[in-house]
Amino acid sequence: MITRFRTFDFLMALFLASPLAHATLAPVGLQLTAPDLRAASYDGKWTGLVKCLYDPGLWPEDYCDVNFTFNIHGSSISVEQTIFSKNGKETKSAVKPGGFKFYRLATNAIAFSMDSGKDEDGTWVETWSFVMTLLDANHMIVHWTRVVNNIDMPIREKGSKFSSVGMGELVRDSTQK
């Protein structure tokens, strides 16, 4: 009896130490294996709609959802946004040109920008972040956060401190190499 349990324990230990024990099933149609996906490039032009999860309500004439375009090359990223107004107008603009840092580890990446400046309300401090993971070589999930602190404005004044948050999927432009 003891021998049978020791054999079972030995076989379980071998199984748990093997890659099979830690494998996950991929969705049907997924083309890349885990090692391929970890090595997939982020380089290229990515575009998609990020659906708003939290809207601070500071721009009532605009929808909160934002279309983002990322141009990623190695460790650099540029970000463009398209804001949609409720009257049908689209406004494109660069976001923090040259201000983003981009880091990647296997399938995941993060881009962020932190800066400060002065405007008619006084001093502001602003942080943007995009946290990404590859679904496959041409699709990524993106979680976006923007946080602003207008430190000279009274704390109870609307717009003194606010955050916007969203999540969506970006697709690599197959015509860009």
N, C-alpha and C positions, 0 to 999 in steps of 0.2 A: 504494500500500500504506500509506504513512504517513497519508494522508488518511482511509482507512477506519478505522484505529486511533484517530485523533484524534476522529473522529465517534463511535466506540464509547465512548471515554473521556468525551466530552462528554455523551452520552446516559446513561451510568452515573452521572455526577456529578449530572445533573438528577434521576434516579430516586432516588439516595441522599439528596438534599436534600428530596425530596417526602414528605408524610405517609404515602403508601402504603408506602414502604420501612420505616417504623417501626410500621405497624399490626400488631396481633395478632389472631388469629382468636378470636372469642368462642365459648364453649360453646353448643351448640344449645339454644335456649329462653331464652337470656339476653336480657332485655328492654331493658336500658339500654346506650347507647353510652358510650364512655369519658368524653366531656364530661358526660353526664348523671350517671354514677356519681360523678365528682369533685364534682359539685354536690349529690349526694343528702345528705339531712339525717341526722345521727346522733340527733336529738331523738326521745325516746320511751322506752317501757319495753321492754327486751330481756331475754330469759330463755333459759337453756340449760344443759346439762350440760358441765362441763369435766372431761375425763378426766385422771386423774393420770398424769404421766410419771415423777415421782420422789416417793416417799413416804419421809420420814425415819424412819418407824416409831415415832413418839412417842405415837400414839393407837391402840393395837392394837384397841380396841373399835369404832373407826369405819372406814368405807371412806374411801379417799383422794379419790375422785371427789366433786366439789362442784357443786351447782346454784347458779348466780349469777343475780341480777337486777340490771340496771343501769337507773337512771332518769337519762336524760341530757337536759339543757335548756341549750342554748347551751354555755357553757364550764364548767357545773357537772355533777357526776355524784354520785349516791349508789349505794352497792353493798350488796346484801344477799346473804347466803350461806345455803344449806341444807346442813347436814351430815347424812349418813345413817349411823346406827349399824348394826352387824351384827345387832342384835336387833330391827331394824325401826323404831326411833325416828328421827324427823326433828327437827332443831333448827335454827330460823331465827334469824338475828341480823344486825344491821347491822354492816358492816365499816368501821371508822374514820370514824364519822359526821362529815361536814363536813371531813374531812381529805384528800380526794383533789383533785388538780389534774388538769385535762383539757385536752389540746391536740390539735388536728387539723390535718392537712395533706392536702388533696385526699381520697383514699380511705382514708387511714390516720389512726389516732388512738392516743394513749397516755394512760392514767390512772395516776397513782402517788400513793402516800402514804408519807411517811417521818416517824417519830416515835420518841420515847424515853420511858421511864418507869421506875418502880420497882415491884417486887412482892416476894413472899417469897424469890425467888432473887437479888434485888439489882437492878441497873440493866440494862435491856434496850434494844436499838436494833432497830427493825423497819422493813422496807421491803416494800410491796406494789406490784406493777405489773401492768397489763393492757395488752398491745399488741394493737391491733385493725386489721383491714382489712375493708372491705365486699366481700362477694361479689356482692351486688346491693342494692337499696334496703331489703330487709327481712331480710337474713342477713349476719352478720359472723363472721369467724374471730377467735378470742381466744387469746392466749398469756398465761398467768398465772404469776407468780412471787411467792413470799413468802420473805423471808430474815430471820432473827432471830439476833441476837448477844446472848446473856446474858453481858455482859462481866465480871460479878463471879463467875461460876461457873468452877470449874477447867476448863481447856480439854478435858480428857479425860472430863469428866462428860457423860453422855447428856443432850442438850438444851442444851448450852452454846452451840453454834452449829448452826443447821440451816436447810434450805431445802426448800420444796415447789414443784413445777412441774407445770403442766398445760396442756392445749390442748383447745379445743372450738369449737362453733358456737352462737352465740346468735341468736335469732329475735325480730324486732320484734313486739310485741303489736299486732295490727291494730285492736283496739278502743280503744287509747289514741291520742289525737291531741294 
